[in-house]
Amino acid sequence: MAAISIEEYLPLVGALRKTPQGYLWSSYDAEADVLYINFKKPARATHSEMTDDDAIIRYEGDEIVGMTILHASKRRAGI
């Protein structure tokens, strides 16, 4: 098992502090190469939109409650 370096995870602190609820949950599906990020739990999206860079933004009313990042392993590292 590879050693975990805390420096790799420190950028998440800034991302978490920017979320409206101070909450960040994520899950990565390696087979599909998709990263799911939720900013609210439970998150019940009422609608969503696809961005130009293959991400799906999920909304509950006017509030962003999550994102789905397609082709996640091909994205630039860092936040």
The first five atom37 places (N, CA, C, CB, O) and aatype in JSON, in Angstrom:
{
  "aatype": [12, 0, 0, 9, 15, 9, 6, 6, 18, 10, 14, 10, 19, 7, 0, 10, 1, 11, 16, 14, 5, 7, 18, 10, 17, 15, 15, 18, 3, 0, 6, 0, 3, 19, 10, 18, 9, 2, 13, 11, 11, 14, 0, 1, 0, 16, 8, 15, 6, 12, 16, 3, 3, 3, 0, 9, 9, 1, 18, 6, 7, 3, 6, 9, 19, 7, 12, 16, 9, 10, 8, 0, 15, 11, 1, 1, 0, 7, 9],
  "atom_mask": [
    [1, 1, 1, 1, 1],
    [1, 1, 1, 1, 1],
    [1, 1, 1, 1, 1],
    [1, 1, 1, 1, 1],
    [1, 1, 1, 1, 1],
    [1, 1, 1, 1, 1],
    [1, 1, 1, 1, 1],
    [1, 1, 1, 1, 1],
    [1, 1, 1, 1, 1],
    [1, 1, 1, 1, 1],
    [1, 1, 1, 1, 1],
    [1, 1, 1, 1, 1],
    [1, 1, 1, 1, 1],
    [1, 1, 1, 0, 1],
    [1, 1, 1, 1, 1],
    [1, 1, 1, 1, 1],
    [1, 1, 1, 1, 1],
    [1, 1, 1, 1, 1],
    [1, 1, 1, 1, 1],
    [1, 1, 1, 1, 1],
    [1, 1, 1, 1, 1],
    [1, 1, 1, 0, 1],
    [1, 1, 1, 1, 1],
    [1, 1, 1, 1, 1],
    [1, 1, 1, 1, 1],
    [1, 1, 1, 1, 1],
    [1, 1, 1, 1, 1],
    [1, 1, 1, 1, 1],
    [1, 1, 1, 1, 1],
    [1, 1, 1, 1, 1],
    [1, 1, 1, 1, 1],
    [1, 1, 1, 1, 1],
    [1, 1, 1, 1, 1],
    [1, 1, 1, 1, 1],
    [1, 1, 1, 1, 1],
    [1, 1, 1, 1, 1],
    [1, 1, 1, 1, 1],
    [1, 1, 1, 1, 1],
    [1, 1, 1, 1, 1],
    [1, 1, 1, 1, 1],
    [1, 1, 1, 1, 1],
    [1, 1, 1, 1, 1],
    [1, 1, 1, 1, 1],
    [1, 1, 1, 1, 1],
    [1, 1, 1, 1, 1],
    [1, 1, 1, 1, 1],
    [1, 1, 1, 1, 1],
    [1, 1, 1, 1, 1],
    [1, 1, 1, 1, 1],
    [1, 1, 1, 1, 1],
    [1, 1, 1, 1, 1],
    [1, 1, 1, 1, 1],
    [1, 1, 1, 1, 1],
    [1, 1, 1, 1, 1],
    [1, 1, 1, 1, 1],
    [1, 1, 1, 1, 1],
    [1, 1, 1, 1, 1],
    [1, 1, 1, 1, 1],
    [1, 1, 1, 1, 1],
    [1, 1, 1, 1, 1],
    [1, 1, 1, 0, 1],
    [1, 1, 1, 1, 1],
    [1, 1, 1, 1, 1],
    [1, 1, 1, 1, 1],
    [1, 1, 1, 1, 1],
    [1, 1, 1, 0, 1],
    [1, 1, 1, 1, 1],
    [1, 1, 1, 1, 1],
    [1, 1, 1, 1, 1],
    [1, 1, 1, 1, 1],
    [1, 1, 1, 1, 1],
    [1, 1, 1, 1, 1],
    [1, 1, 1, 1, 1],
    [1, 1, 1, 1, 1],
    [1, 1, 1, 1, 1],
    [1, 1, 1, 1, 1],
    [1, 1, 1, 1, 1],
    [1, 1, 1, 0, 1],
    [1, 1, 1, 1, 1]
  ],
  "atom_positions": [
    [[0.84, -1.18, 0.0], [0.0, 0.0, 0.0], [0.89, 1.25, 0.0], [-0.96, 0.0, 1.22], [1.87, 1.33, 0.74]],
    [[0.54, 2.21, -0.84], [1.32, 3.44, -0.95], [1.1, 4.33, 0.27], [0.95, 4.21, -2.23], [0.01, 4.37, 0.85]],
    [[2.16, 5.03, 0.66], [2.06, 5.97, 1.77], [1.22, 7.17, 1.37], [3.47, 6.42, 2.23], [1.25, 7.61, 0.22]],
    [[0.46, 7.69, 2.32], [-0.37, 8.86, 2.07], [0.39, 10.11, 2.5], [-1.72, 8.76, 2.83], [0.92, 10.17, 3.61]],
    [[0.44, 11.08, 1.62], [1.09, 12.36, 1.92], [0.01, 13.4, 2.21], [2.01, 12.81, 0.74], [-0.85, 13.66, 1.36]],
    [[0.04, 13.98, 3.37], [-0.95, 14.98, 3.76], [-0.96, 16.18, 2.81], [-0.69, 15.46, 5.18], [-2.0, 16.8, 2.61]],
    [[0.19, 16.5, 2.23], [0.27, 17.64, 1.31], [-0.64, 17.47, 0.1], [1.71, 17.82, 0.84], [-1.12, 18.45, -0.47]],
    [[-0.89, 16.23, -0.3], [-1.77, 15.97, -1.44], [-3.22, 16.33, -1.12], [-1.69, 14.5, -1.85], [-4.0, 16.64, -2.02]],
    [[-3.58, 16.3, 0.15], [-4.97, 16.52, 0.56], [-5.23, 17.93, 1.09], [-5.35, 15.52, 1.6], [-6.38, 18.33, 1.22]],
    [[-4.19, 18.67, 1.4], [-4.37, 20.01, 1.96], [-5.16, 20.96, 1.05], [-3.04, 20.61, 2.24], [-5.9, 21.79, 1.57]],
    [[-5.05, 20.87, -0.28], [-5.87, 21.75, -1.12], [-7.37, 21.55, -0.91], [-5.54, 21.52, -2.57], [-8.16, 22.44, -1.23]],
    [[-7.77, 20.41, -0.39], [-9.19, 20.17, -0.12], [-9.74, 21.1, 0.96], [-9.4, 18.73, 0.28], [-10.93, 21.39, 0.97]],
    [[-8.89, 21.55, 1.86], [-9.33, 22.45, 2.93], [-9.92, 23.72, 2.33], [-8.15, 22.79, 3.88], [-10.99, 24.17, 2.74]],
    [[-9.24, 24.3, 1.36], [-9.74, 25.51, 0.71], [-11.04, 25.26, -0.02], [0.0, 0.0, 0.0], [-11.95, 26.09, 0.03]],
    [[-11.14, 24.14, -0.7], [-12.37, 23.8, -1.42], [-13.53, 23.61, -0.45], [-12.17, 22.53, -2.26], [-14.64, 24.07, -0.71]],
    [[-13.28, 22.94, 0.65], [-14.32, 22.71, 1.65], [-14.8, 24.02, 2.26], [-13.82, 21.78, 2.75], [-15.99, 24.21, 2.48]],
    [[-13.88, 24.92, 2.55], [-14.25, 26.21, 3.15], [-15.1, 27.05, 2.22], [-13.01, 26.98, 3.53], [-15.85, 27.91, 2.68]],
    [[-15.01, 26.81, 0.91], [-15.77, 27.58, -0.07], [-17.17, 27.02, -0.3], [-15.03, 27.63, -1.38], [-18.0, 27.68, -0.93]],
    [[-17.46, 25.82, 0.18], [-18.78, 25.25, -0.03], [-19.8, 25.97, 0.85], [-18.78, 23.74, 0.28], [-19.49, 26.35, 1.97]],
    [[-21.02, 26.16, 0.34], [-22.03, 26.9, 1.1], [-22.35, 26.28, 2.45], [-23.29, 27.0, 0.29], [-22.56, 27.01, 3.42]],
    [[-22.38, 24.96, 2.55], [-22.74, 24.32, 3.79], [-21.53, 23.84, 4.59], [-23.64, 23.16, 3.52], [-21.69, 23.29, 5.68]],
    [[-20.32, 24.05, 4.08], [-19.13, 23.56, 4.76], [-19.04, 22.05, 4.72], [0.0, 0.0, 0.0], [-18.45, 21.43, 5.6]],
    [[-19.61, 21.47, 3.7], [-19.69, 20.02, 3.57], [-19.17, 19.62, 2.2], [-21.14, 19.52, 3.79], [-19.45, 20.29, 1.21]],
    [[-18.42, 18.52, 2.15], [-17.92, 18.01, 0.88], [-17.82, 16.5, 0.97], [-16.54, 18.63, 0.52], [-17.09, 15.96, 1.81]],
    [[-18.54, 15.82, 0.12], [-18.51, 14.37, 0.06], [-18.16, 13.99, -1.37], [-19.87, 13.73, 0.51], [-18.69, 14.58, -2.31]],
    [[-17.28, 13.03, -1.55], [-16.92, 12.63, -2.91], [-16.79, 11.12, -3.0], [-15.61, 13.31, -3.35], [-16.55, 10.43, -2.01]],
    [[-16.96, 10.65, -4.22], [-16.82, 9.23, -4.51], [-16.29, 9.11, -5.93], [-18.18, 8.47, -4.34], [-16.75, 9.81, -6.83]],
    [[-15.31, 8.22, -6.12], [-14.72, 8.03, -7.45], [-15.03, 6.62, -7.94], [-13.18, 8.26, -7.41], [-14.78, 5.64, -7.24]],
    [[-15.58, 6.53, -9.14], [-15.86, 5.25, -9.79], [-14.76, 5.02, -10.83], [-17.3, 5.25, -10.46], [-14.79, 5.6, -11.92]],
    [[-13.78, 4.18, -10.48], [-12.63, 3.95, -11.35], [-13.02, 3.29, -12.67], [-11.6, 3.1, -10.64], [-12.44, 3.61, -13.71]],
    [[-13.98, 2.4, -12.64], [-14.39, 1.71, -13.86], [-14.99, 2.69, -14.87], [-15.4, 0.61, -13.53], [-14.71, 2.6, -16.07]],
    [[-15.8, 3.61, -14.4], [-16.42, 4.61, -15.28], [-15.56, 5.86, -15.42], [-17.79, 4.99, -14.75], [-15.83, 6.7, -16.28]],
    [[-14.54, 6.01, -14.57], [-13.68, 7.19, -14.52], [-14.5, 8.46, -14.28], [-12.88, 7.32, -15.82], [-14.38, 9.45, -15.0]],
    [[-15.35, 8.39, -13.26], [-16.25, 9.48, -12.91], [-16.07, 9.83, -11.44], [-17.73, 9.1, -13.21], [-16.02, 8.95, -10.58]],
    [[-15.97, 11.13, -11.16], [-15.88, 11.64, -9.79], [-17.19, 12.33, -9.46], [-14.67, 12.62, -9.62], [-17.64, 13.22, -10.17]],
    [[-17.8, 11.9, -8.36], [-19.04, 12.49, -7.88], [-18.72, 13.34, -6.66], [-20.12, 11.4, -7.54], [-18.05, 12.88, -5.73]],
    [[-19.18, 14.59, -6.66], [-18.96, 15.51, -5.55], [-20.31, 16.05, -5.11], [-17.97, 16.67, -5.95], [-21.1, 16.52, -5.93]],
    [[-20.56, 15.99, -3.81], [-21.79, 16.56, -3.26], [-21.43, 17.6, -2.22], [-22.69, 15.46, -2.63], [-20.5, 17.43, -1.44]],
    [[-22.18, 18.69, -2.23], [-21.99, 19.79, -1.28], [-23.08, 19.82, -0.22], [-21.95, 21.11, -2.02], [-23.04, 20.65, 0.69]],
    [[-24.03, 18.92, -0.33], [-25.16, 18.89, 0.59], [-25.58, 17.43, 0.77], [-26.34, 19.78, 0.07], [-25.58, 16.65, -0.18]],
    [[-25.95, 17.09, 1.98], [-26.42, 15.73, 2.22], [-27.66, 15.79, 3.09], [-25.32, 14.87, 2.88], [-27.61, 16.36, 4.18]],
    [[-28.75, 15.22, 2.65], [-28.92, 14.6, 1.34], [-29.06, 15.66, 0.26], [-30.13, 13.67, 1.33], [-29.6, 16.74, 0.5]],
    [[-28.59, 15.34, -0.92], [-28.7, 16.23, -2.07], [-29.75, 15.64, -3.01], [-27.31, 16.41, -2.8], [-29.6, 14.52, -3.5]],
    [[-30.79, 16.39, -3.26], [-31.85, 15.95, -4.15], [-31.93, 16.95, -5.31], [-33.23, 15.84, -3.4], [-32.61, 17.97, -5.22]],
    [[-31.23, 16.63, -6.37], [-31.18, 17.54, -7.51], [-32.53, 17.63, -8.21], [-30.1, 17.07, -8.51], [-33.2, 16.62, -8.44]],
    [[-32.91, 18.86, -8.53], [-34.15, 19.07, -9.28], [-33.86, 19.24, -10.76], [-34.89, 20.3, -8.74], [-34.73, 19.02, -11.6]],
    [[-32.63, 19.62, -11.08], [-32.22, 19.71, -12.48], [-30.69, 19.76, -12.55], [-32.84, 20.96, -13.18], [-30.02, 19.93, -11.53]],
    [[-30.17, 19.62, -13.75], [-28.72, 19.61, -13.93], [-28.38, 20.19, -15.29], [-28.15, 18.19, -13.79], [-29.24, 20.33, -16.16]],
    [[-27.11, 20.54, -15.46], [-26.65, 21.04, -16.75], [-25.25, 20.51, -17.04], [-26.66, 22.59, -16.77], [-24.43, 20.36, -16.14]],
    [[-25.0, 20.22, -18.3], [-23.7, 19.75, -18.75], [-22.86, 20.97, -19.14], [-23.83, 18.75, -19.95], [-23.34, 21.85, -19.84]],
    [[-21.62, 21.01, -18.68], [-20.72, 22.11, -19.04], [-19.95, 21.74, -20.29], [-19.75, 22.43, -17.88], [-20.01, 20.6, -20.75]],
    [[-19.23, 22.7, -20.84], [-18.43, 22.46, -22.05], [-17.26, 21.52, -21.8], [-17.92, 23.78, -22.59], [-16.72, 20.95, -22.75]],
    [[-16.85, 21.36, -20.54], [-15.69, 20.52, -20.23], [-16.09, 19.19, -19.58], [-14.73, 21.27, -19.33], [-15.38, 18.69, -18.71]],
    [[-17.24, 18.63, -20.01], [-17.69, 17.3, -19.57], [-17.87, 17.18, -18.06], [-16.73, 16.27, -20.02], [-17.43, 16.2, -17.46]],
    [[-18.5, 18.14, -17.48], [-18.9, 18.07, -16.07], [-20.4, 18.33, -16.02], [-18.1, 19.1, -15.18], [-20.94, 19.05, -16.85]],
    [[-21.04, 17.74, -15.05], [-22.47, 17.94, -14.86], [-22.65, 18.65, -13.53], [-23.27, 16.58, -14.9], [-22.2, 18.16, -12.49]],
    [[-23.3, 19.8, -13.55], [-23.59, 20.57, -12.35], [-25.02, 20.23, -11.94], [-23.41, 22.13, -12.58], [-25.94, 20.33, -12.75]],
    [[-25.21, 19.81, -10.67], [-26.53, 19.43, -10.19], [-27.07, 20.52, -9.26], [-26.47, 18.07, -9.45], [-26.36, 21.04, -8.4]],
    [[-28.33, 20.85, -9.45], [-29.0, 21.92, -8.7], [-30.19, 21.37, -7.93], [-29.44, 23.05, -9.65], [-30.87, 20.44, -8.36]],
    [[-30.44, 21.99, -6.78], [-31.69, 21.83, -6.05], [-32.29, 23.23, -6.0], [-31.49, 21.19, -4.59], [-31.88, 24.06, -5.19]],
    [[-33.24, 23.48, -6.86], [-33.72, 24.84, -7.05], [-32.6, 25.65, -7.69], [0.0, 0.0, 0.0], [-32.08, 25.26, -8.74]],
    [[-32.22, 26.77, -7.08], [-31.12, 27.6, -7.58], [-29.78, 27.27, -6.94], [-31.44, 29.05, -7.36], [-28.75, 27.85, -7.31]],
    [[-29.77, 26.36, -5.97], [-28.56, 26.03, -5.22], [-27.8, 24.87, -5.87], [-28.93, 25.67, -3.76], [-28.39, 23.85, -6.21]],
    [[-26.49, 25.04, -6.05], [-25.66, 23.94, -6.55], [-25.46, 22.95, -5.41], [-24.28, 24.46, -7.1], [-24.97, 23.32, -4.35]],
    [[-25.86, 21.69, -5.65], [-25.73, 20.68, -4.6], [-24.7, 19.61, -4.95], [-27.07, 20.02, -4.36], [-24.36, 18.77, -4.12]],
    [[-24.19, 19.64, -6.18], [-23.19, 18.65, -6.54], [-22.67, 18.79, -7.95], [0.0, 0.0, 0.0], [-23.19, 19.56, -8.76]],
    [[-21.63, 18.01, -8.22], [-21.02, 17.98, -9.55], [-20.65, 16.54, -9.87], [-19.77, 18.92, -9.63], [-20.33, 15.75, -8.99]],
    [[-20.7, 16.23, -11.15], [-20.22, 14.95, -11.65], [-19.14, 15.26, -12.67], [-21.39, 14.08, -12.27], [-19.4, 15.95, -13.66]],
    [[-17.94, 14.77, -12.44], [-16.8, 15.06, -13.31], [-16.52, 13.82, -14.16], [-15.54, 15.48, -12.49], [-16.08, 12.8, -13.63]],
    [[-16.77, 13.91, -15.45], [-16.51, 12.81, -16.36], [-15.03, 12.8, -16.74], [-17.41, 12.91, -17.62], [-14.39, 13.85, -16.74]],
    [[-14.48, 11.64, -17.08], [-13.07, 11.49, -17.48], [-12.14, 12.07, -16.41], [-12.82, 12.2, -18.84], [-11.18, 12.77, -16.72]],
    [[-12.44, 11.76, -15.16], [-11.75, 12.37, -14.01], [-10.25, 12.12, -14.01], [-12.33, 11.84, -12.73], [-9.49, 13.02, -13.62]],
    [[-9.79, 10.97, -14.42], [-8.35, 10.68, -14.37], [-7.55, 11.5, -15.36], [-8.1, 9.21, -14.63], [-6.32, 11.58, -15.24]],
    [[-8.21, 12.11, -16.31], [-7.5, 12.91, -17.33], [-7.46, 14.39, -16.96], [-8.17, 12.74, -18.69], [-6.94, 15.21, -17.71]],
    [[-8.02, 14.73, -15.79], [-8.05, 16.12, -15.34], [-6.75, 16.52, -14.69], [-9.2, 16.35, -14.37], [-5.99, 15.67, -14.22]],
    [[-6.5, 17.81, -14.68], [-5.32, 18.36, -14.01], [-5.43, 18.13, -12.52], [-5.15, 19.88, -14.32], [-6.5, 18.31, -11.95]],
    [[-4.36, 17.73, -11.89], [-4.35, 17.5, -10.45], [-4.38, 18.83, -9.71], [-3.11, 16.68, -10.03], [-3.92, 19.85, -10.22]],
    [[-4.91, 18.8, -8.51], [-4.95, 20.01, -7.68], [-6.32, 20.65, -7.74], [0.0, 0.0, 0.0], [-7.13, 20.37, -8.62]],
    [[-6.55, 21.53, -6.77], [-7.83, 22.23, -6.69], [-7.58, 23.72, -6.78], [-8.6, 21.88, -5.39], [-8.52, 24.51, -6.73]]
  ]
}
